[in-house]
Amino acid sequence: MTSCFDRKCSNRYCNPNKEIIFLFWKDASYQTGSCLDVSDLKPEIVIVTSGILIQETETHYSIALDHYPDQCTWRQVEHIPKINVVRVYKAPWPFEE
């Protein structure tokens, strides 16, 4: 089975080679609370994101938090530009479905 990213495809986001991924990446800015002034923004904060790697392209990582194997669907998918990534750690999917 291959990945399909058409919204109508039943195999959307199916990926037989799933991996767990940890990304350390620089966010464009980080807001610690109410943003009353530009000084409230912290530039180049390193964020740690982890989840299931569902797609990797030349420019982005797509990471999901939840997987429902009966329908092969993913929830809470985040797309992170590779240009912002500082470090990457990958591990094989730890179990059989």
C-alpha positions in Angstrom: 0.0 0.0 0.0 1.3 3.5 -0.8 0.5 6.9 0.6 -2.2 8.9 -1.1 -2.8 12.5 -0.3 -6.0 13.1 -2.2 -8.8 14.0 0.2 -11.1 11.5 -1.3 -8.7 8.6 -1.3 -9.3 5.8 1.2 -5.6 5.2 1.5 -4.8 8.8 2.5 -1.9 9.0 4.8 -1.5 5.2 4.9 2.2 4.5 5.2 3.6 1.0 5.5 7.0 2.3 6.8 5.8 4.3 9.7 8.4 5.7 12.1 8.3 7.5 15.4 10.1 10.9 15.0 11.4 13.6 17.3 12.1 16.9 15.7 13.9 19.8 17.3 13.0 22.9 15.2 13.1 26.6 15.3 9.7 28.2 15.4 9.4 31.6 13.6 8.5 33.2 17.0 7.0 32.1 20.3 4.5 34.0 22.4 4.7 33.4 26.1 1.2 34.9 26.9 -0.8 37.9 25.7 1.1 39.7 23.0 0.9 43.4 23.9 4.2 44.4 22.2 6.7 43.0 19.8 9.0 42.5 22.8 6.6 39.8 24.0 7.6 37.6 21.1 10.7 35.4 21.6 12.6 34.9 18.3 14.0 31.5 17.2 12.6 29.3 20.0 13.5 25.6 19.6 10.4 23.5 19.8 10.4 19.7 20.3 7.7 17.8 18.4 7.3 14.1 18.4 4.8 11.8 16.8 4.3 9.3 13.9 6.1 10.3 10.7 3.5 9.9 8.0 5.2 11.8 5.2 8.7 13.2 4.4 9.2 15.3 1.3 12.2 17.3 0.2 10.9 20.3 2.1 8.7 19.1 5.0 8.0 16.5 7.6 4.4 15.6 8.3 3.8 14.2 11.8 0.6 12.8 13.3 -0.3 12.5 16.9 -3.1 9.9 16.5 -3.6 6.9 14.2 -6.8 4.9 13.8 -5.7 1.7 12.0 -9.2 0.3 11.2 -9.8 3.2 8.8 -6.1 4.1 8.3 -6.7 7.7 9.3 -4.6 10.2 11.1 -5.5 13.1 13.4 -3.7 16.2 14.5 -1.2 16.3 11.6 1.5 19.0 11.8 3.7 20.0 8.8 7.1 21.3 9.7 9.5 22.9 7.1 12.8 21.1 7.0 14.6 24.5 6.8 13.5 25.1 10.4 14.7 21.7 11.7 17.8 21.6 14.0 17.9 17.9 14.8 16.0 14.7 13.9 15.7 11.4 15.7 13.8 8.5 14.1 12.9 5.1 15.5 11.0 2.2 13.9 7.3 1.8 14.6 7.5 -0.2 17.8 4.7 -2.7 17.3 2.7 -4.6 14.8 -0.9 -3.5 14.1 
